[in-house]
Amino acid sequence: MTAQAKKPTGSVPQTSKPPYTFRTAIFIFLLAINFVVAAMYFHIINP
């Protein structure tokens, strides 16, 4: 019975892979700020 079961299809059509470029850019930007703040905290850079 399970071999003949159909895969569930949702009401939202499935497109190709979602673009994560904006999310990745924001992540890299926040990570860079985090490293700058950590460097200031450990007195590696002194503004």
DSSP file (Angstrom, degrees, kcal/mol; ACC not computed):
  #  RESIDUE AA STRUCTURE BP1 BP2  ACC     N-H-->O    O-->H-N    N-H-->O    O-->H-N    TCO  KAPPA ALPHA  PHI   PSI    X-CA   Y-CA   Z-CA
    1    1 A M    >         0   0    0      0, 0.0     3,-0.7     0, 0.0     4,-0.3   0.000 360.0 360.0 360.0 -40.9    0.0    0.0    0.0
    2    2 A T  G >   +     0   0    0      1,-0.2     3,-0.7     2,-0.2     0, 0.0   0.774 360.0  61.5 -72.3 -23.3    2.7    2.5    0.9
    3    3 A A  G 3  S+     0   0    0      1,-0.2    -1,-0.2     3,-0.0     0, 0.0   0.780 106.1  46.7 -71.8 -24.6    4.5    1.9   -2.4
    4    4 A Q  G <  S+     0   0    0     -3,-0.7    -1,-0.2     2,-0.1    -2,-0.2   0.434  85.0 118.7 -95.7   0.3    1.5    3.1   -4.3
    5    5 A A    <   -     0   0    0     -3,-0.7     2,-0.2    -4,-0.3    -3,-0.0  -0.437  62.1-128.9 -70.8 138.8    1.0    6.2   -2.2
    6    6 A K        -     0   0    0     -2,-0.1    -1,-0.1     1,-0.1    -2,-0.1  -0.564  24.6-105.0 -85.1 151.0    1.2    9.5   -4.1
    7    7 A K        -     0   0    0     -2,-0.2     2,-0.2     1,-0.1    -1,-0.1  -0.523  43.5-104.4 -71.9 140.3    3.4   12.3   -2.8
    8    8 A P        -     0   0    0      0, 0.0     2,-0.5     0, 0.0    -1,-0.1  -0.449  31.5-154.4 -69.1 135.5    1.4   15.1   -1.2
    9    9 A T        -     0   0    0     -2,-0.2     2,-0.0    -3,-0.0    -3,-0.0  -0.952  10.3-145.9-112.0 126.7    1.1   18.2   -3.4
   10   10 A G        -     0   0    0     -2,-0.5     4,-0.1     2,-0.3     0, 0.0  -0.198  26.5-107.8 -82.6 177.5    0.5   21.5   -1.6
   11   11 A S  S    S+     0   0    0      2,-0.1    -1,-0.1    -2,-0.0    -2,-0.0   0.651 102.0  77.7 -79.5 -15.5   -1.5   24.4   -2.8
   12   12 A V  S    S-     0   0    0      1,-0.0    -2,-0.3     0, 0.0     2,-0.1  -0.843  87.8-124.1 -96.9 124.2    1.7   26.4   -3.4
   13   13 A P        -     0   0    0      0, 0.0     2,-0.5     0, 0.0    -2,-0.1  -0.431  24.8-120.7 -68.4 139.9    3.5   25.4   -6.6
   14   14 A Q        -     0   0    0     -2,-0.1     2,-0.1    -4,-0.1     3,-0.1  -0.680  32.6-172.3 -83.9 124.5    7.1   24.4   -6.1
   15   15 A T        -     0   0    0     -2,-0.5    -1,-0.0     1,-0.3     0, 0.0  -0.286  36.4 -70.9 -99.3-169.2    9.5   26.6   -8.0
   16   16 A S  S    S-     0   0    0      1,-0.2    -1,-0.3    -2,-0.1     0, 0.0   0.000  83.3 -45.3 -71.3-171.3   13.3   26.0   -8.3
   17   17 A K        -     0   0    0      1,-0.1    -1,-0.2    -3,-0.1     3,-0.0  -0.281  69.9-108.9 -61.1 140.4   15.6   26.6   -5.4
   18   18 A P        -     0   0    0      0, 0.0     2,-0.5     0, 0.0    -1,-0.1  -0.411  31.9-109.9 -71.8 144.9   14.9   29.8   -3.5
   19   19 A P        +     0   0    0      0, 0.0     4,-0.2     0, 0.0     3,-0.2  -0.632  34.1 177.6 -78.7 121.1   17.4   32.6   -3.8
   20   20 A Y     >  +     0   0    0     -2,-0.5     4,-2.2     1,-0.1     5,-0.2   0.050  47.5 110.1-107.0  24.3   19.3   33.2   -0.6
   21   21 A T  H  > S+     0   0    0      2,-0.2     4,-2.2     1,-0.2     5,-0.2   0.919  80.2  44.7 -69.0 -42.9   21.5   36.0   -1.9
   22   22 A F  H  > S+     0   0    0      2,-0.2     4,-2.3    -3,-0.2     5,-0.2   0.924 115.0  48.1 -67.0 -43.7   19.9   38.7    0.1
   23   23 A R  H  > S+     0   0    0      1,-0.2     4,-2.1    -4,-0.2    -1,-0.2   0.889 112.8  49.1 -63.4 -39.6   19.9   36.6    3.3
   24   24 A T  H  X S+     0   0    0     -4,-2.2     4,-2.4     2,-0.2    -1,-0.2   0.888 109.9  51.2 -68.1 -39.1   23.5   35.6    2.7
   25   25 A A  H  X S+     0   0    0     -4,-2.2     4,-2.2     2,-0.2    -2,-0.2   0.915 111.2  47.3 -65.0 -42.9   24.6   39.2    2.2
   26   26 A I  H  X S+     0   0    0     -4,-2.3     4,-2.5     2,-0.2     5,-0.2   0.900 111.6  51.9 -64.2 -40.2   22.9   40.4    5.4
   27   27 A F  H  X S+     0   0    0     -4,-2.1     4,-2.2     2,-0.2    -2,-0.2   0.919 111.1  46.0 -62.6 -44.6   24.5   37.5    7.3
   28   28 A I  H  X S+     0   0    0     -4,-2.4     4,-2.1     2,-0.2    -1,-0.2   0.883 112.2  51.9 -67.1 -37.5   28.0   38.3    6.0
   29   29 A F  H  X S+     0   0    0     -4,-2.2     4,-2.0     2,-0.2    -2,-0.2   0.930 112.2  44.7 -63.3 -45.8   27.5   42.0    6.8
   30   30 A L  H  X S+     0   0    0     -4,-2.5     4,-2.1     1,-0.2    -2,-0.2   0.855 111.7  53.4 -68.4 -34.0   26.4   41.3   10.4
   31   31 A L  H  X S+     0   0    0     -4,-2.2     4,-2.0    -5,-0.2    -1,-0.2   0.883 107.7  50.9 -67.0 -37.9   29.2   38.8   10.9
   32   32 A A  H  X S+     0   0    0     -4,-2.1     4,-2.0     2,-0.2    -2,-0.2   0.913 110.3  48.9 -65.2 -42.2   31.7   41.4    9.8
   33   33 A I  H  X S+     0   0    0     -4,-2.0     4,-2.5     1,-0.2    -2,-0.2   0.897 109.1  54.3 -62.6 -39.0   30.3   43.9   12.3
   34   34 A N  H  X S+     0   0    0     -4,-2.1     4,-2.2     1,-0.2    -2,-0.2   0.903 108.3  48.2 -61.7 -42.0   30.5   41.2   15.0
   35   35 A F  H  X S+     0   0    0     -4,-2.0     4,-2.2     2,-0.2    -1,-0.2   0.868 110.9  51.2 -67.3 -36.0   34.2   40.7   14.2
   36   36 A V  H  X S+     0   0    0     -4,-2.0     4,-2.0     2,-0.2    -2,-0.2   0.922 111.3  47.1 -66.7 -43.3   34.8   44.4   14.4
   37   37 A V  H  X S+     0   0    0     -4,-2.5     4,-2.2     1,-0.2    -2,-0.2   0.894 112.3  50.4 -65.1 -39.1   33.1   44.7   17.7
   38   38 A A  H  X S+     0   0    0     -4,-2.2     4,-2.2     2,-0.2    -1,-0.2   0.890 109.4  51.1 -66.0 -38.7   35.0   41.7   19.1
   39   39 A A  H  <>S+     0   0    0     -4,-2.2     5,-2.8     1,-0.2     6,-1.2   0.871 111.0  48.5 -66.3 -36.2   38.3   43.3   17.9
   40   40 A M  H ><5S+     0   0    0     -4,-2.0     3,-1.0     3,-0.2    -2,-0.2   0.886 110.5  51.7 -68.5 -37.6   37.4   46.5   19.7
   41   41 A Y  H 3<5S+     0   0    0     -4,-2.2    -2,-0.2     1,-0.3    -1,-0.2   0.901 112.6  43.9 -66.1 -40.9   36.5   44.6   22.8
   42   42 A F  T 3<5S-     0   0    0     -4,-2.2    -1,-0.3    -5,-0.1    -2,-0.2   0.262 114.4-117.3 -89.3  12.9   39.8   42.7   22.9
   43   43 A H  T < 5S+     0   0    0     -3,-1.0    -3,-0.2     2,-0.2     3,-0.1   0.793  76.5 130.1  57.6  33.8   41.7   45.9   22.1
   44   44 A I  S   <S+     0   0    0     -5,-2.8     2,-0.4     1,-0.3    -4,-0.2   0.864  81.0  25.5 -78.9 -39.4   43.0   44.6   18.8
   45   45 A I  S    S-     0   0    0     -6,-1.2    -1,-0.3    -9,-0.2    -2,-0.2  -0.980  74.6-160.5-120.0 140.5   41.8   47.8   17.1
   46   46 A N              0   0    0     -2,-0.4    -6,-0.1    -3,-0.1    -5,-0.0  -0.915 360.0 360.0-121.7 104.0   41.4   51.0   19.1
   47   47 A P              0   0    0      0, 0.0    -1,-0.1     0, 0.0    -7,-0.0   0.514 360.0 360.0 -71.7 360.0   39.1   53.6   17.5
